[in-house]
């Protein structure tokens, strides 16, 4: 049975995807509507996710794959503990210029982990995927910048709490 999978992170990287799902072939690309690309987890061990966000969109690569590859892709994604599978009907732009509407699945984190920047290695894997699909890298850069900003806010809050505690001790 053929499945259509939407990738938005490291699985956009064609070399990585070939190892994870050998039957997967690029089918086209599209936009996941009303979602925003974010990095979630703990610093250095965070991963890309998509969260609901009205009027936002995330570029996605669409792969056609055999269901025999689903278990290895699920394992890589940490399904069902880290990510859940969701389905959506989406217009997919094929390389020949035609457009078709397909029922596709994608992965979304099951937890509401904090925003946090990912490792350099993971970022580079995702960046290669964005280059493989000729996607605007601003989406990836914005997700990273938002995660960094969130961490800095948490650090500032912690610093202020420590200073306040020291002032009370004096």
Secondary structure, DSSP 4 states (H G I P E B T S, - for coil): -EEEEEE-SGGGSHHHHHHH-TT-EEEEEEEEEEEEEEEEEETTEEEEEEEEEEEEEEEEEEEEEEGGGHHHHHHHHTBTTTEEEEEEEEEEE-TTS-EEEEEEEEEEESS-PPB----HHHHHHHHHHHHHTT--THHHHHHHHHHHHHHHHHHHHHHHHHHHHHHHH-
